[in-house]
Amino acid sequence: MHPTLRISEIFYSLQGETRTSGLPTVFVRLTGCPLRCQYCDTAYAFNGGEVMSLDAIVSRIAEYRPRYVCVTGGEPLAQPNCIPLLERLCDGGYEVSLETSGALDISMTDVRVSRVVDLKTPGSAEVARNHYENIGHLRANDQIKFVICSREDYDWAVSKLIEYRLDARVGEVLFSPSHGQVDARALADWIVSDNLPVRLQLQLHKILWNDVPGH
């Protein structure tokens, strides 16, 4: 039996976030997520979607002739066949990233994948779901993301940055203002004031198209 995944959408656009922000990327959005973050902008991916074989997914991606492929959700790791998909994409010569909530085990993913792992802040309403064991599996090719909803979230994120020495574990630590909740300039000022080893991340797709991912 051929392995399958439930897919919400496959599309080609500019990467709006992370280390490869601004680069043309194919996005593979998997359906389903066990979390309900209060700022989620992809709730349409919680349900529905189309069941596709890995062969069909890889074929669809190849039509765009991309250099970069981002597997996202929902929560992609909620579907076990995400793991072989990531391996197939790496074998295909793509530069592959995985966007994950950080609530599920990342240890089985291909070492060639750049894993963008959220640490959920208190303001997300899902801080209790953080799977802190993931931190021990992080590599220099990975990225850690904090979505900041308030000054309290910022202070919490700084405490985790220091506690786990995250900047020494991963290639990028990303601080992103929650859209409509924290002013980006204020977050920039906090980062500069504290001389943090982090990158301010803005959602490029919202700046360019005023939309959610999937433009």
Buried (B, 14 or more C-beta within 10 A) or exposed (E): EEBBBBBBBBBBBBBBBBBBBEBBBBBBBBBBBBBEBEBBBBEBBBEEBEEBBBEBBBEBBEEBEBEBBBBBBBBBBBBEBBBEBBBBBBEEEBBBBBBBBBBBEBEEBBEBBBBBBBBBBBBBBBBEBBBEEBBEBBEEBBBBBBBBBBEEBBBBBBEBBEEBEBBEBBBBBBBBBBBEBBEBEEBBEBBEEEEBEBBBBBBBBBEEEEEBBBB
